[in-house]
Amino acid sequence: MAGRNFLFVPGPTNVPDRVTRAMMVAMEDHRSPIFPELTRACLSALKPVFKTASAAPILFPSSGTGCWEAALTNCLNTGDKVLTSRFGQFSHLWVDMCTRLGFEVEVLETPWGEGAPVDRYLASLSADKQHKIKAVLVCQNETATGVTSDVAAVRQAMDSLKHPALLFVDSVSALASIDFRMDDWGVDVCISGSQKGLMLPAGMGVTCVSQKALEAAKTATARRCYFDYADMVQANATGYFPYTPSLPMLYGLRESLAMLAEEGLENVFRRHTYLAAGVRAAVIEGWKLKLCAVAPKWHSDTVSAIMVPEGINGAEVIARAFNRYNLALGAGLSKVAGKLFRIGHMGDLNELMLLGAIAGAEMAMLDVGVKIEPGSGVAAAQKYWRNNAVQAKTGRAA
Ligand SMILES: Cc1ncc(COP(=O)(O)O)c(C=O)c1O
């Protein structure tokens, strides 16, 4: 097909040309005397992205899933109890991993379309008088349902009870797009990946570990080797890695972190909110469809999961968009398979790119028989963006 593929899945996201160019490098010796400059540039520029002064950013040659495993196996003893909630495919997969690695999991089952149930976290922690719960897990942005949770409120619940558990947060589809605060929220491990807000190809696990978690790792007995925090922190302190790092990914990361700093992280968040609001206007006001997120407080600024009407298979919308219009939309996963499709609005994006996705989704829906007004989504998003400025202090002011 002529023209570019329109990539609107919620990760991998579009890699800016500047980042692609930065990645096209000849291979180098990762033990050379100048290599530490690259390591240090990446690790120090990550700290403001995690909003931390004291925690250690760590880069694993994995995807986000590897960082889940690292958090569990470095900080806990096999058999330890963890508390989490399940409200989508990714929070489900984390539960599944906990079980498969031999941890005892208390799962707060939550309807898909809602986020972390803070009052129920509070109740479970409050019932845990003997402090058997060693870690509290929260998925900040459930990519499968387009739902964002209130991590700060979970931390407040823990603090109100003086519960000593560690707090692990999955910020895979939030970091560098939706506000995340390692230090302010007292997060012990933040789990993320390269292929979403960091605008890189997949293949790098990007995580950040508090001093409390590193301390816990010294005595935690769960088995780990390749994902050992101590090996990584020790090697990183000298500017190196315990095994061969991916040079192109490090060069790409250094460039994407420079782009985020140039735009200003808070402006990046504002841009995501503004673009997401235009997409939501297309869905709700234009197409008169529903989001999977059941209330505005759960709306995600990085991904919208759009419910298709009864009698329509969401997978057909996605197939039509891909085969006919060269547009990649996100699929409905597990429980919501066929019931929705997703538009990712994360990373290197602007209004006109999103209008392409909205127009393509609109044509695909019409083609498979969804009864929407032709042009209504595009018109609603245009109206929203024309009437609302991105309130940016620097960068691309509106
Ligand atoms: C919220 C969330 N957590 C975890 C993952 C798994 O990350 P990865 O595919 O990078 O291993 C994803 C992937 O999309 C995700 O969206």
The ligand as a MOL file (V3000), in Angstrom:
LIG
                    3D

  0  0  0     0  0            999 V3000
M  V30 BEGIN CTAB
M  V30 COUNTS 16 16 0 0 0
M  V30 BEGIN ATOM
M  V30 1 C -0.0430 -1.5270 31.3420 0
M  V30 2 C 0.8950 -2.5120 30.7320 0
M  V30 3 N 1.6240 -3.2880 31.5440 0
M  V30 4 C 2.4850 -4.1840 31.0540 0
M  V30 5 C 2.6430 -4.3590 29.7110 0
M  V30 6 C 3.5920 -5.3900 29.2060 0
M  V30 7 O 4.6800 -4.7120 28.6910 0
M  V30 8 P 5.5950 -5.3470 27.5610 0
M  V30 9 O 4.7140 -5.7280 26.4270 0
M  V30 10 O 6.5220 -4.2000 27.2600 0
M  V30 11 O 6.2850 -6.4880 28.1850 0
M  V30 12 C 1.9150 -3.5770 28.8180 0
M  V30 13 C 2.0670 -3.7330 27.3650 0
M  V30 14 O 1.3750 -3.1760 26.5730 0
M  V30 15 C 1.0310 -2.6230 29.3510 0
M  V30 16 O 0.3070 -1.8550 28.5380 0
M  V30 END ATOM
M  V30 BEGIN BOND
M  V30 1 1 1 2
M  V30 2 1 2 3
M  V30 3 2 2 15
M  V30 4 2 3 4
M  V30 5 1 4 5
M  V30 6 1 5 6
M  V30 7 2 5 12
M  V30 8 1 6 7
M  V30 9 1 7 8
M  V30 10 2 8 9
M  V30 11 1 8 10
M  V30 12 1 8 11
M  V30 13 1 12 13
M  V30 14 1 12 15
M  V30 15 2 13 14
M  V30 16 1 15 16
M  V30 END BOND
M  V30 END CTAB
M  END
